[in-house]
Amino acid sequence: MNGRSVAVVALLGMVALGLIGAGCAEQPTSSSQTKTGAAALQGVPSTSASDATPSGPFQHENLAVFIIQGKNTITGTEFLTLDEALSKKLLVVRETEQVRELTVDNLSEKESIFIQSGEMVSGGKQDRMLGVDLVVPPKARNMKVPSFCVEQSRWSQRGAEAAKVFGTNFNYASSNELRVAARLDKDQGKVWQQVAKSQKALSANVGADVTNATSPSSLDLALEDPRLKAAVKAYTDKLSKAIEGKDDAIGCAFAINGQIYSADVYGSNVLFRKLYPKLLDASATEAVAKLQKDKKFAPPAAEAVTAWLNKPRPSENAKRALTEAVAPAMRARIVETKEDVLLDTVDEKAGASVRKSIMAIPQEEK
């Protein structure tokens, strides 16, 4: 084989690996094996919101918020959020050059770090969305975290950003379709489709293209568009104070265009209060994407939210039901019905849920 042939073979190999050209190609991840069916749910504690009470609605335009109040189920653990840990330089998120997996180090001596599926990190060879809920214990090193590409066209350093590690940003996957494509389907192609769909919807309702010329495929950069941020701020300014005076707030539910859209309940009210601004920002972003300017929508009643939270979701009647070992002593219970998806991440040592998330499946997706 001559030198030119060798170069061609090498080039084709790099394209196949997604190192050039197509950006981030689909690659398998080394995440824990998945079991399906009702039997897989045995021994996994189930969370219930039966002792929790939604207050609200608090509404602006087409977005309504309900604050869920209840008791802590996890005590004695000091949690840092992803954003806190990165800003304090207590967390290192490393580029592995594998699209579907990053590694993290917790440099704190005493604080655990909670990573939430759907959170994004910037930099590396391309922006990523983190794929699971995960508690990173103090002093943990080289812990693997499943990830998905949310910037299809780049596989190189971007500007002055670090190529080997990631920095923080405030962005979180706003649409249920995007979260399900990553967390449940684990389908990189569907993730790209939902990124493009979100960019298109946001651009239409903002009245300008929100993609960034630096990297048009980057969802992270699109969410930083100043016109979009101004539209989102109109929502968050009105709704950020909904948790004030509610010391027992452990979660929230959102309704968009009059329909219950999502809910997140945490085992720690301190953790929830830290994450509420990010959850609100993402839901406000989705409300902008779904805004119908010529229509007004009445929010659902708090009683309807309570019923939705506590609706039985038996695994034997589900479209999909499975558990995953996401880390030592941590398991995720996932149940998909025709109407919604339940994700319940359980700390087996504490015997309690760290986060319970429910996402409605949009009508067009049923």
RAMO-V886310 format. One record per residue. N is the residue number from 1. RES is the residue in one small letter. OMEGA is omega in radians with two decimals (999 if undefined). Layout:
N,RES,OMEGA
N,RES,OMEGA
This chain:
1,m,-3.11
2,n,-3.07
3,g,-3.13
4,r,3.13
5,s,3.10
6,v,-3.12
7,a,3.13
8,v,3.13
9,v,3.13
10,a,-3.14
11,l,3.11
12,l,3.11
13,g,3.13
14,m,3.09
15,v,-3.13
16,a,3.13
17,l,3.13
18,g,-3.09
19,l,3.07
20,i,3.01
21,g,-3.01
22,a,-3.11
23,g,-3.06
24,c,3.12
25,a,3.08
26,e,3.10
27,q,3.11
28,p,3.08
29,t,-3.13
30,s,3.14
31,s,-3.03
32,s,-3.12
33,q,-3.12
34,t,3.01
35,k,-3.13
36,t,3.09
37,g,-3.08
38,a,-3.09
39,a,-3.11
40,a,-3.09
41,l,-3.12
42,q,3.08
43,g,3.11
44,v,-3.12
45,p,3.11
46,s,3.09
47,t,3.09
48,s,3.09
49,a,-3.05
50,s,3.11
51,d,-3.11
52,a,-3.09
53,t,3.07
54,p,3.02
55,s,-3.09
56,g,0.21
57,p,2.94
58,f,-2.92
59,q,2.90
60,h,-3.10
61,e,-3.06
62,n,-3.14
63,l,3.07
64,a,-3.13
65,v,3.00
66,f,3.10
67,i,-3.09
68,i,-3.09
69,q,-3.12
70,g,-3.06
71,k,3.00
72,n,3.01
73,t,3.08
74,i,3.13
75,t,3.06
76,g,3.11
77,t,3.08
78,e,-3.11
79,f,2.83
80,l,3.01
81,t,3.07
82,l,-3.10
83,d,3.12
84,e,-3.05
85,a,3.12
86,l,-3.11
87,s,3.11
88,k,-3.13
89,k,3.07
90,l,3.11
91,l,3.04
92,v,3.08
93,v,-3.00
94,r,2.99
95,e,3.12
96,t,-3.00
97,e,2.93
98,q,-3.03
99,v,-2.97
100,r,-3.13
101,e,2.98
102,l,3.03
103,t,-3.12
104,v,3.00
105,d,3.01
106,n,-3.09
107,l,3.12
108,s,3.11
109,e,-3.01
110,k,-3.02
111,e,3.00
112,s,-3.14
113,i,3.12
114,f,3.05
115,i,-3.05
116,q,3.11
117,s,-3.09
118,g,3.07
119,e,-3.10
120,m,3.02
121,v,-3.04
122,s,3.06
123,g,-3.11
124,g,3.08
125,k,3.00
126,q,3.12
127,d,-3.13
128,r,2.95
129,m,-3.08
130,l,-2.86
131,g,-3.10
132,v,2.89
133,d,-3.02
134,l,2.98
135,v,3.12
136,v,-3.05
137,p,3.05
138,p,3.08
139,k,3.13
140,a,-3.13
141,r,3.02
142,n,3.14
143,m,-3.08
144,k,3.12
145,v,3.06
146,p,-3.10
147,s,3.10
148,f,3.12
149,c,3.01
150,v,3.11
151,e,-2.90
152,q,-2.91
153,s,-3.07
154,r,2.97
155,w,-3.12
156,s,3.07
157,q,3.13
158,r,3.10
159,g,-3.12
160,a,3.14
161,e,3.11
162,a,-3.13
163,a,-3.04
164,k,3.10
165,v,-3.08
166,f,3.06
167,g,-3.10
168,t,2.86
169,n,-3.04
170,f,-2.94
171,n,-3.08
172,y,-3.12
173,a,-3.01
174,s,-3.04
175,s,3.07
176,n,-3.12
177,e,3.13
178,l,3.13
179,r,-3.13
180,v,3.13
181,a,-3.13
182,a,-2.95
183,r,-3.08
184,l,-3.10
185,d,-3.10
186,k,-3.01
187,d,-3.11
188,q,3.11
189,g,3.10
190,k,3.08
191,v,3.11
192,w,3.13
193,q,-3.12
194,q,3.05
195,v,3.14
196,a,3.12
197,k,3.12
198,s,3.13
199,q,-3.13
200,k,-3.11
201,a,3.13
202,l,3.12
203,s,-3.11
204,a,-3.06
205,n,3.04
206,v,-3.14
207,g,3.12
208,a,3.13
209,d,-3.11
210,v,3.10
211,t,-3.07
212,n,-3.08
213,a,3.11
214,t,3.11
215,s,-3.01
216,p,-3.11
217,s,-3.06
218,s,3.04
219,l,-3.13
220,d,3.13
221,l,3.10
222,a,-3.12
223,l,3.10
224,e,3.13
225,d,-3.05
226,p,3.12
227,r,3.08
228,l,-3.12
229,k,3.09
230,a,3.12
231,a,3.13
232,v,-3.10
233,k,3.10
234,a,3.08
235,y,-3.02
236,t,3.09
237,d,-3.12
238,k,-2.95
239,l,-3.08
240,s,-3.09
241,k,-3.10
242,a,-3.12
243,i,-3.11
244,e,-3.14
245,g,-3.12
246,k,-3.08
247,d,-3.14
248,d,3.10
249,a,-3.14
250,i,-3.13
251,g,3.13
252,c,3.03
253,a,-3.13
254,f,2.99
255,a,3.12
256,i,-3.11
257,n,3.06
258,g,-3.11
259,q,3.08
260,i,-3.00
261,y,-3.09
262,s,3.06
263,a,3.08
264,d,3.12
265,v,-3.04
266,y,3.10
267,g,-3.10
268,s,3.12
269,n,3.08
270,v,3.12
271,l,3.14
272,f,-3.09
273,r,3.08
274,k,-3.03
275,l,-3.08
276,y,3.14
277,p,3.13
278,k,3.10
279,l,3.14
280,l,3.14
281,d,-3.14
282,a,-3.13
283,s,3.06
284,a,3.08
285,t,3.13
286,e,3.08
287,a,3.05
288,v,-3.13
289,a,-3.06
290,k,-3.07
291,l,3.01
292,q,-2.90
293,k,-3.12
294,d,-3.09
295,k,3.01
296,k,-3.07
297,f,3.05
298,a,-3.14
299,p,3.05
300,p,3.10
301,a,3.11
302,a,3.12
303,e,3.10
304,a,3.09
305,v,3.11
306,t,3.13
307,a,-3.14
308,w,3.12
309,l,-3.02
310,n,-3.13
311,k,3.09
312,p,3.08
313,r,-3.08
314,p,-3.07
315,s,-3.09
316,e,3.12
317,n,-3.04
318,a,2.99
319,k,3.06
320,r,3.07
321,a,-3.07
322,l,2.96
323,t,3.10
324,e,2.95
325,a,-3.07
326,v,3.11
327,a,3.05
328,p,3.12
329,a,3.05
330,m,3.14
331,r,3.11
332,a,3.06
333,r,-3.08
334,i,3.10
335,v,3.08
336,e,3.04
337,t,3.11
338,k,-3.04
339,e,-3.02
340,d,3.11
341,v,3.08
342,l,3.03
343,l,-3.08
344,d,-3.11
345,t,-2.97
346,v,2.97
347,d,-3.03
348,e,3.09
349,k,3.13
350,a,-3.10
351,g,-3.06
352,a,3.13
353,s,3.01
354,v,3.12
355,r,3.01
356,k,-3.10
357,s,3.08
358,i,-3.12
359,m,3.07
360,a,3.06
361,i,-3.11
362,p,-3.04
363,q,-3.09
364,e,-3.14
365,e,-3.07
366,k,999
